[in-house]
């Protein structure tokens, strides 16, 4: 079975940047931080294949994915901090691209096999 490192889909593009383009600045109103941690220990004989840890920093915020596999145990922590209150029209395409990359990083699978 596979588990997404972010648990359920976060759908950041769909929640924060649905429109393909904007004519006015996007108001985010508040800074947001979200952190999720989880771990899984498998029985002997099972294997775990997980994506690498990574970080992404942009003018809009920071994202970090930390993944540790030790024997039969995987530990995952993901953290997203949206630090911009406003996304100017000219920066909106880059904002959407960054959110899509974060969505992809959150969807990366931890593969657990017998």
C-alpha positions as YAML, in Angstrom:
chain: A
units: angstrom
residues:
- id: 1
  name: UNK
  ca: [0.00, 0.00, 0.00]
- id: 2
  name: UNK
  ca: [0.99, 3.62, -0.44]
- id: 3
  name: UNK
  ca: [0.57, 6.55, 1.94]
- id: 4
  name: UNK
  ca: [0.91, 10.18, 0.83]
- id: 5
  name: UNK
  ca: [3.47, 11.99, 2.98]
- id: 6
  name: UNK
  ca: [0.92, 14.75, 3.57]
- id: 7
  name: UNK
  ca: [-1.81, 12.34, 4.66]
- id: 8
  name: UNK
  ca: [-4.93, 13.45, 2.77]
- id: 9
  name: UNK
  ca: [-4.65, 15.78, -0.21]
- id: 10
  name: UNK
  ca: [-4.11, 19.38, 0.87]
- id: 11
  name: UNK
  ca: [-5.29, 20.81, -2.49]
- id: 12
  name: UNK
  ca: [-3.49, 24.10, -2.01]
- id: 13
  name: UNK
  ca: [-4.01, 25.30, -5.58]
- id: 14
  name: UNK
  ca: [-7.72, 24.50, -5.38]
- id: 15
  name: UNK
  ca: [-8.11, 26.24, -2.03]
- id: 16
  name: UNK
  ca: [-5.90, 29.27, -2.45]
- id: 17
  name: UNK
  ca: [-5.35, 29.88, -6.17]
- id: 18
  name: UNK
  ca: [-8.23, 28.42, -8.18]
- id: 19
  name: UNK
  ca: [-8.19, 30.99, -10.98]
- id: 20
  name: UNK
  ca: [-5.65, 30.51, -13.76]
- id: 21
  name: UNK
  ca: [-4.98, 34.26, -13.71]
- id: 22
  name: UNK
  ca: [-6.02, 37.34, -11.76]
- id: 23
  name: UNK
  ca: [-6.73, 40.97, -12.54]
- id: 24
  name: UNK
  ca: [-6.37, 42.06, -8.89]
- id: 25
  name: UNK
  ca: [-4.04, 41.08, -6.07]
- id: 26
  name: UNK
  ca: [-4.93, 37.98, -4.07]
- id: 27
  name: UNK
  ca: [-5.59, 38.82, -0.43]
- id: 28
  name: UNK
  ca: [-4.61, 35.96, 1.89]
- id: 29
  name: UNK
  ca: [-5.62, 37.96, 5.00]
- id: 30
  name: UNK
  ca: [-3.71, 35.91, 7.58]
- id: 31
  name: UNK
  ca: [-0.44, 34.09, 7.77]
- id: 32
  name: UNK
  ca: [-0.95, 30.35, 8.04]
- id: 33
  name: UNK
  ca: [1.20, 27.57, 9.39]
- id: 34
  name: UNK
  ca: [0.28, 23.92, 9.21]
- id: 35
  name: UNK
  ca: [2.35, 20.99, 10.45]
- id: 36
  name: UNK
  ca: [1.58, 17.30, 10.23]
- id: 37
  name: UNK
  ca: [3.63, 14.49, 11.78]
- id: 38
  name: UNK
  ca: [3.04, 10.78, 11.52]
- id: 39
  name: UNK
  ca: [4.91, 7.52, 11.88]
- id: 40
  name: UNK
  ca: [4.38, 3.91, 10.92]
- id: 41
  name: UNK
  ca: [6.07, 0.75, 12.13]
- id: 42
  name: UNK
  ca: [5.69, -2.30, 9.93]
- id: 43
  name: UNK
  ca: [5.99, -5.98, 10.85]
- id: 44
  name: UNK
  ca: [9.26, -7.79, 10.13]
- id: 45
  name: UNK
  ca: [9.68, -8.68, 6.49]
- id: 46
  name: UNK
  ca: [7.95, -5.55, 5.14]
- id: 47
  name: UNK
  ca: [9.85, -2.88, 3.23]
- id: 48
  name: UNK
  ca: [9.45, 0.87, 3.24]
- id: 49
  name: UNK
  ca: [10.45, 3.10, 0.34]
- id: 50
  name: UNK
  ca: [10.00, 6.81, 0.99]
- id: 51
  name: UNK
  ca: [10.72, 10.08, -0.82]
- id: 52
  name: UNK
  ca: [13.67, 12.19, 0.27]
- id: 53
  name: UNK
  ca: [13.42, 15.07, 2.68]
- id: 54
  name: UNK
  ca: [13.22, 18.45, 0.97]
- id: 55
  name: UNK
  ca: [12.67, 22.16, 1.53]
- id: 56
  name: UNK
  ca: [11.22, 24.89, -0.65]
- id: 57
  name: UNK
  ca: [11.38, 28.59, 0.15]
- id: 58
  name: UNK
  ca: [9.68, 31.29, -1.88]
- id: 59
  name: UNK
  ca: [8.58, 34.90, -1.38]
- id: 60
  name: UNK
  ca: [5.21, 33.40, -0.38]
- id: 61
  name: UNK
  ca: [6.37, 31.06, 2.36]
- id: 62
  name: UNK
  ca: [8.28, 27.94, 3.31]
- id: 63
  name: UNK
  ca: [7.64, 24.24, 2.95]
- id: 64
  name: UNK
  ca: [9.59, 21.41, 4.56]
- id: 65
  name: UNK
  ca: [9.21, 17.64, 4.23]
- id: 66
  name: UNK
  ca: [11.30, 15.54, 6.60]
- id: 67
  name: UNK
  ca: [11.29, 11.77, 6.10]
- id: 68
  name: UNK
  ca: [13.29, 9.26, 8.14]
- id: 69
  name: UNK
  ca: [13.28, 5.52, 7.55]
- id: 70
  name: UNK
  ca: [15.02, 3.36, 10.15]
- id: 71
  name: UNK
  ca: [14.49, -0.36, 9.74]
- id: 72
  name: UNK
  ca: [10.78, -1.09, 9.98]
- id: 73
  name: UNK
  ca: [9.79, 2.46, 10.96]
- id: 74
  name: UNK
  ca: [9.12, 5.60, 8.92]
- id: 75
  name: UNK
  ca: [8.66, 9.02, 10.46]
- id: 76
  name: UNK
  ca: [7.28, 11.91, 8.42]
- id: 77
  name: UNK
  ca: [6.85, 15.58, 9.22]
- id: 78
  name: UNK
  ca: [5.58, 18.18, 6.77]
- id: 79
  name: UNK
  ca: [5.31, 21.87, 7.52]
- id: 80
  name: UNK
  ca: [3.90, 24.71, 5.44]
- id: 81
  name: UNK
  ca: [4.12, 28.37, 6.41]
- id: 82
  name: UNK
  ca: [2.32, 30.87, 4.19]
- id: 83
  name: UNK
  ca: [3.93, 34.18, 5.01]
- id: 84
  name: UNK
  ca: [2.47, 36.55, 2.42]
- id: 85
  name: UNK
  ca: [-0.61, 38.62, 3.21]
- id: 86
  name: UNK
  ca: [-1.03, 39.57, -0.43]
- id: 87
  name: UNK
  ca: [0.05, 38.13, -3.78]
- id: 88
  name: UNK
  ca: [0.40, 40.85, -6.44]
- id: 89
  name: UNK
  ca: [-1.08, 40.15, -9.87]
- id: 90
  name: UNK
  ca: [2.36, 39.87, -11.47]
- id: 91
  name: UNK
  ca: [3.47, 37.30, -8.83]
- id: 92
  name: UNK
  ca: [0.31, 35.20, -8.99]
- id: 93
  name: UNK
  ca: [1.57, 32.72, -11.67]
- id: 94
  name: UNK
  ca: [4.67, 32.04, -9.54]
- id: 95
  name: UNK
  ca: [2.47, 31.62, -6.46]
- id: 96
  name: UNK
  ca: [0.30, 29.02, -8.25]
- id: 97
  name: UNK
  ca: [3.40, 27.21, -9.52]
- id: 98
  name: UNK
  ca: [4.88, 27.09, -6.01]
- id: 99
  name: UNK
  ca: [1.61, 25.83, -4.51]
- id: 100
  name: UNK
  ca: [1.39, 23.12, -7.20]
- id: 101
  name: UNK
  ca: [4.95, 22.00, -6.39]
- id: 102
  name: UNK
  ca: [4.05, 21.83, -2.69]
- id: 103
  name: UNK
  ca: [0.89, 19.84, -3.52]
- id: 104
  name: UNK
  ca: [3.08, 17.41, -5.50]
- id: 105
  name: UNK
  ca: [5.57, 17.11, -2.64]
- id: 106
  name: UNK
  ca: [2.74, 16.38, -0.21]
- id: 107
  name: UNK
  ca: [1.30, 13.71, -2.52]
- id: 108
  name: UNK
  ca: [4.62, 11.85, -2.84]
- id: 109
  name: UNK
  ca: [4.05, 8.26, -1.73]
- id: 110
  name: UNK
  ca: [5.60, 6.27, 1.07]
- id: 111
  name: UNK
  ca: [5.50, 2.75, -0.38]
- id: 112
  name: UNK
  ca: [4.98, -0.08, 2.09]
- id: 113
  name: UNK
  ca: [5.33, -3.60, 0.71]
- id: 114
  name: UNK
  ca: [5.13, -7.10, 2.10]
...
